Amino acid sequence: MQFVDKILFQINTEIEKLGIDDCMGIDSALHMMRFIQPLCDELRKYILAYQFADETEEISFFKEYKPEVLSKYLYYNKIYVIESKYPTGSDMKQREYLYKELDSLTFYFSRNLDFYQYYRSKSTYLDRYYFTRNQNDLRICTDSSHIDKDPLYSTGYDFKVAKIITNELLKIYLTNRLQELERIVQRKADNGQVVETILRWTGSKRALVELIYALEANGDFNKGTATLKEIAGYFENVFSIDIGDLYHSYLEMRSRKINRTRYLETLQKSLLRRMDENDT
């Protein structure tokens, strides 16, 4: 679609003119938001007055063209938000912040896994339901986002495609941000400065739940007054992890026929093995 191609050309030209790279600042992100928003408005007005030649053209617009433009705005908008809230404290706090942003992308993909797989596999068998206006089959399109959209300019799922494109770009941006931070930390270490270390829980969530319940049952926090919710929240904050349904995981653990404290037993064996190794 020539009109969309023209808009994308204007956006890319502006990006090149500003010399924006993968670690842009907040001013560049704000500039691009202000530049792209009027173009999005122009596109909306154009489509509202435009008559698609057939269903194929309509699907192509809402599946490919509109998301490509919209994702540009969403990308710079999200970067603006990320950079506005970026912590100015320790390196560890900055790492935690960036990791949490990356985790939120993973969470979005997991929540929309079926649609993501459909889109990324280049499937087409549901396109007329996903990418044509006023054709939503609620048995298939269970997502409620389409209810809040302009029915003349949205199918509800064109926005999801834009989010997928945006999040994939954000993953690159955040990864580059982390790499830049690691280079700064390494330079500090090379200069003999004290460097904080961030620890991330890489064991299973069920193992962590087992540990939390054991610590609570043993009264190891605040002289036994800390609640399970408080302990779990602390672990989630420190390790940047979403534990999920704590009680449901506990019920599964309690219902085991054997090795109900499997993780604690593994910890004991690992520690005893370490002790034995040190004795030899």
Residue pairs with C-beta under 8 A, 6 or more apart in sequence:
1 57
1 60
1 61
1 65
3 43
3 46
4 43
4 61
4 65
4 66
4 68
4 69
7 39
7 42
7 43
7 69
8 68
8 69
8 72
10 39
11 32
11 35
11 36
11 39
11 69
11 72
14 32
14 35
15 32
18 28
18 31
18 32
20 28
20 32
22 172
22 173
22 176
23 173
23 176
23 177
23 180
24 79
25 83
26 79
26 80
26 83
26 84
29 76
29 77
29 79
29 80
29 83
30 76
30 80
32 72
32 76
33 73
33 76
33 77
33 80
36 69
36 72
36 73
36 76
37 73
39 69
40 69
40 70
40 73
43 66
43 69
44 150
44 153
47 61
47 66
47 153
48 152
48 153
52 58
52 61
55 128
55 132
58 131
58 132
58 133
59 127
59 128
59 131
59 132
62 131
62 132
62 133
62 154
62 155
62 157
62 158
63 127
63 130
63 131
63 158
63 161
66 158
66 162
67 158
67 159
67 161
67 162
67 164
67 165
68 162
68 165
70 158
70 159
70 162
71 161
71 162
71 163
71 165
71 166
71 169
74 162
74 163
74 166
75 165
75 166
75 169
75 170
78 166
78 170
79 170
79 173
82 101
82 174
85 97
86 94
86 97
87 93
87 94
87 97
90 196
91 181
91 184
91 185
91 188
91 195
91 196
92 196
92 197
92 198
94 181
95 178
95 181
95 198
96 198
96 240
98 174
98 177
98 178
98 181
99 178
99 198
99 200
99 240
100 240
101 170
101 174
102 171
102 174
102 175
102 178
103 240
103 241
103 242
105 167
105 170
105 171
105 174
107 242
108 163
108 167
109 116
109 164
109 167
112 160
112 164
115 130
115 143
115 157
115 160
116 164
118 126
118 130
119 160
119 161
119 164
120 164
126 140
128 135
129 135
129 136
129 137
129 140
129 141
130 141
130 155
130 157
131 155
131 157
131 158
132 155
133 151
133 152
133 154
133 155
134 151
135 155
136 146
136 155
136 156
141 156
141 157
143 156
143 157
143 160
145 156
145 159
145 160
146 154
146 155
146 156
146 157
147 156
149 155
149 156
149 159
185 195
188 195
189 195
199 238
199 239
200 239
200 240
200 241
201 208
201 235
201 239
201 241
203 263
204 263
205 241
205 243
205 244
205 249
206 249
206 252
206 253
206 263
207 263
208 235
208 239
208 241
208 243
209 232
209 243
209 246
209 249
209 250
209 253
210 253
210 261
210 262
210 263
210 264
211 263
211 264
212 228
212 231
212 232
212 235
212 243
212 246
213 228
213 250
213 253
214 261
214 264
215 221
215 231
216 226
216 227
216 228
216 231
221 230
221 231
221 234
228 246
229 246
232 243
232 246
235 241
235 243
236 242
236 243
243 249
253 260
254 260
256 262
259 265
